[in-house]
Structure formats: structure tokens, C-alpha cells
Amino acid sequence: MTDKRYVSMWKDGKWDEGKLVEDGTFQISECAGILHYCQEIFEGLKAYTWEDGSVVAFRPDLNAERMYDSAGRMEMPPFPKDRFLKAVDEVIKANLRWVPPYGSGATLYIRPLMFAYGNVIGVKPADEYMFRIFCTPVGPYYKGGAKPITICVSDFDRAAPHGTGDIKAGLNYAMSLHAHTVAHQNGFDENMFLDPQTRTFVEEAGGANFVFITKDGTLVTPKSNSILPSITRRSLVYLAENVLGMKVEHRPVRFDEVKDFAEAGLCGTAAVISPVGRIVAKDQTIDLPSGMGDMGPVLKKLYNTITGIQQGKIEGPEGWIRKIC
Ligand SMILES: *Cc1c(COP(=O)(O)O)cnc(C)c1O
């Protein structure tokens, strides 16, 4: 729990002016829309301390934009993107003493969320919403280097075609928790979900997108309208193509191609890249050539580039870093 959080309420057809508050708790009615029809969306991003002491956020404009899109799909009032960015600034500034120091590998995780606050009992969108941003320091994801993980192909599905897989909504997680628990019970770190319609294409993990490297060094990322558009993945694709001069392909990826890749990884804000060493399906175990010892060389290069930009060691593309103070 940090010192301050931002709150704004949607009421009578508009967002109020919003403010920082100290209380991390609040009361809601038993009739609040969130508790019945699950109108809730969220975001996740990080703030970093640089060597010169400045504090920055990584591409928060894309979080603002994605949350705006998520709201539209959930029949919730979108929070204006410029106000989202200002609120992120305010929350970080009000909790500066919680931003971990440069070199610690730790960061300040920022969690914007919005949910149906107003009462509903008939099935319809609520007419009042709460938007909040809170933050919490998080430790380095890897203590002592990135260890490749073992994942399984899930028997469950994550998101239906034309469903809500491409928005960041809590409901996409509610129904994946069972798959997650089963995977853990069976000794796996994560799930690989396939497309529910044909079970032949790779979609994503519960909370991270896939990135693959072919034997000739091309970055391949799965394309589907039910994959969440990861900001980390989009950033890696841009860096691969424009900074590292790699070939990139964003296209449907058949599961039966996976055995031919040289490297595989999961990407998202939390870990940036988690190398995948082994993928277990019902009748097949795929051991990636990069092995279980370390991240493969190409993903490592991508990892070092993106984390270098986030930590201020490498100059990033125009507009990727928002200086907070
Ligand atoms: C948040 C999330 C990701 C990762 O997105 P980033 O913007 O890179 O953090 C991937 N998949 C799902 C389902 C997510 O909710």
C-alpha cells in the first residue's frame, strides 16, 4: 500500500474533476454493477528511476489508448486519454518515496482500473463508474538471471473468436484462473492457449503474448483478433525491425510450426520477456533448442534493448519515455 491513489467518478453522464486520496478502500452497494455483470477493465504499467534520479514511465500513452478501447467494448464511459496521462503523473509524483532506486531492478507498478459502481439489477450497463489508479513497488522479476519456464498447451480456452480476448478486462482472467491452477498443479509455469475454433493456432498465455524466433533469426508473433495487444510485444516488434534490423512477421502461427522455432518467450509488462524452454502438449513435448539454462541469444538481445530503454541506458524511439520528474 502506497500513500496516495487517484479517483474519479462518472455520474450524471460525465467524469468529475478527479482527485488524489489517501484511502485505499471504499464502500459499494450490494447492487453495484461490477458484482453482477462484471463490467471491469484495468491496465498495468511501470515507472523507473534513472541513474540521474529522474523518474519515467514507459509508453503510458498506449495504456491510455488501450483502456479507452477496452471501455468501449464493455459499454463503459472511456476515460479521456490526456486525463489518464495526467493522473498517472499525479499518482507517481504523490508516491515518489515508493519508486525503487536505480540499479535495484525493482520498479513502481501502476494499476489503473475502472468498474461499474452504480446499481443495476436488470441486465444493462451501469450508469455510474469509478476510475482509480493506485501503485505499488514490485521487486525484480528475475533474481539471478532469467530461468526458462515450462508451459503446457491448455485443455481450456481463453477467449472466443469475436469475444473479449483483445481487451484488458478482469473477466478474461476470472475464467482463466482454473486453467492456471490446473497447470500449476501439474507442474507447469504457464498455459499456452490455442484458438478455440480449430485448436491449431497459437493464441497467447493467460497474461502474456508469445514471441518466437525462427532458426534464421526472424521474430514471429501470433496474430488473432482474440489476443490482447501487448504493449511489450508491439515494442519488441518495433525494436526488432527498426533498431536491430531483424525480419519480423506478425501472422497466424500454427501450433505444428512451434517445434521448428529456435527460441520462444512470453512477453508482458511484468517480466518483459520470460524465456520458454519446454512446451508440453498431450502427445508431444517440444524442447526449444535454446534449452532450459538461459534465455536464447536473440531474445536476450531484444530483452537487453527494451530494458536498456526503460532504464535510460539506451535512447529509445521518440515518445516512448514520459518524464514524470
Ligand atoms: C496485460 C496483458 C498482456 C501483456 O500486455 P503488456 O501491455 O505487454 O503488459 C498480455 N496478455 C494479456 C491477456 C494481458 O492481460
The ligand as an SDF file (V2000), in Angstrom:
LIG
                    3D

 15 15  0  0  0  0  0  0  0  0999 V2000
   -1.7420   -7.2500  -19.9240 C   0  0  0  0  0  0  0  0  0  0  0  0
   -1.7620   -8.4710  -20.7650 C   0  0  0  0  0  0  0  0  0  0  0  0
   -0.6800   -8.8180  -21.6030 C   0  0  0  0  0  0  0  0  0  0  0  0
    0.6090   -8.0500  -21.6320 C   0  0  0  0  0  0  0  0  0  0  0  0
    0.4530   -6.7500  -22.1230 O   0  0  0  0  0  0  0  0  0  0  0  0
    1.5500   -5.6340  -21.8250 P   0  0  0  0  0  0  0  0  0  0  0  0
    0.9220   -4.3870  -22.3610 O   0  0  0  0  0  0  0  0  0  0  0  0
    2.7740   -6.0050  -22.5870 O   0  0  0  0  0  0  0  0  0  0  0  0
    1.7740   -5.6080  -20.3600 O   0  0  0  0  0  0  0  0  0  0  0  0
   -0.8250   -9.9430  -22.3980 C   0  0  0  0  0  0  0  0  0  0  0  0
   -1.9330  -10.7200  -22.3690 N   0  0  0  0  0  0  0  0  0  0  0  0
   -2.9700  -10.4060  -21.5790 C   0  0  0  0  0  0  0  0  0  0  0  0
   -4.1630  -11.2860  -21.6000 C   0  0  0  0  0  0  0  0  0  0  0  0
   -2.9350   -9.2910  -20.7560 C   0  0  0  0  0  0  0  0  0  0  0  0
   -3.9730   -9.0050  -19.9660 O   0  0  0  0  0  0  0  0  0  0  0  0
  1  2  1  0
  2  3  1  0
  2 14  2  0
  3  4  1  0
  3 10  2  0
  4  5  1  0
  5  6  1  0
  6  7  2  0
  6  8  1  0
  6  9  1  0
 10 11  1  0
 11 12  2  0
 12 13  1  0
 12 14  1  0
 14 15  1  0
M  END
$$$$
